[in-house]
Structure formats: C-alpha cells, structure tokens
Amino acid sequence: MDHPLTTLRADFDAQAGRSLALPLAGAIVWAVIGLAALLLPQRPATLLLLFGSGAIFPLGLALAALLRERLLDNTNPLAKLMGLCVLMVNLLWALHLTLLSRDPALLPLSLGIGLGLHWIVFSWIIQHPLGIVHTVLRTVLATGLWWLFPVHPITAVAAAVVLAYLYSIVALATRRRNNQPAGQAQPV
C-alpha cells in the first residue's frame, strides 16, 4: 500500500505536468532584463528589474496554458504548500524595496537570491534534488558574479539566474515523475 504522501506527490505531478511554465518564464524575463541592463542607464535598468520580475508569473500562466500545466487550479494540498512558499518569498519584497531606497546596487542580488528560495520546497515535493541544486547554484553564482562584475550587477545576477533556470528546465524535462512507473519512458 502506498504511503499517503507518496499518493499526494504522484497526484501533484499528474496535475502539475512537467512544471516547466514558470522556469521558462523566469529564464525569459531574467534574460531580457540582463540584456536590457547592458544598454540602459543604471536607474532605468533597476526599475526594469523591479517591475520586470513581476512579469514572470503572468508569462508563466500563459506558458502553462500552452503546455497544459495546472498552476492555479491544482487541487493537490502540495500545490497549496507551494503557493504558501511563493507567498513567503514574496514577503521579502519588504527587504527588496528597503534596499532599493537605501542601496539600489544590492537590489539585483536580493531579488536574484530571494525570488528563488521556494525551489527548495518544490524539490522536496517532487522528490528530486533539482530545486536544491537550483537554489544553491543560483545563490552561489549570483553572489559570485555580483562581486566579479560590479559595473553590471543586474546583468551579472541575471546571467546567474538564467543559468540556474536552464539547469532546472533540463532537469524537469528529463526527470522521472512521481506518477511515472519506473522503467517507463518519459514523454517530452
């Protein structure tokens, strides 16, 4: 007999699909922000980062519709847990906005790291290390590149975030899901 958590995880995977929509949206938005920041003066680039990061969720909803993934209508309790984790991450906006007013150069780093912390819980839900790898990779690369490229902090952090997303997109597209019997090929 399956453990109730095993059943919940399988149901989460069945309802969520591959879970590619939001990482794809994140990679697209952060790539656009990173490239635009190379061309824009610091203040408009910072404002683009600030408001552009808010475009990830609406774009993710559109991509989810195309990919037939259920983001908002997933009835699984683990999906509600993910929603609460996203709320938790969004409470960091108090810090992000404070940094914007006190030291805008820190905003790319706080957003780059802070907006990715929920991946750890996602990793636990799907029983795959990709979320932990994503969060650690994103944090280490964002911090390192932010220090290495102080003239282009937004582009540096955006590059780190996009690299973490690319890893996660490949891992999500190729992983064996919890509702998939062992040995059965995964559809792409």
HELIX and SHEET records of a PDB file:
HELIX    1   1 PRO A    4  ALA A   16  1                                  13    
HELIX    2   2 ALA A   21  LEU A   39  1                                  19    
HELIX    3   3 GLN A   42  GLY A   52  1                                  11    
HELIX    4   4 SER A   53  ALA A   55  5                                   3    
HELIX    5   5 ILE A   56  LEU A   67  1                                  12    
HELIX    6   6 PRO A   77  ASN A   90  1                                  14    
HELIX    7   7 TRP A   93  ARG A  102  1                                  10    
HELIX    8   8 PRO A  104  LEU A  106  5                                   3    
HELIX    9   9 LEU A  107  GLY A  114  1                                   8    
HELIX   10  10 TRP A  119  ILE A  126  1                                   8    
HELIX   11  11 LEU A  130  LEU A  148  1                                  19    
HELIX   12  12 PRO A  153  THR A  174  1                                  22    
END                                                                             
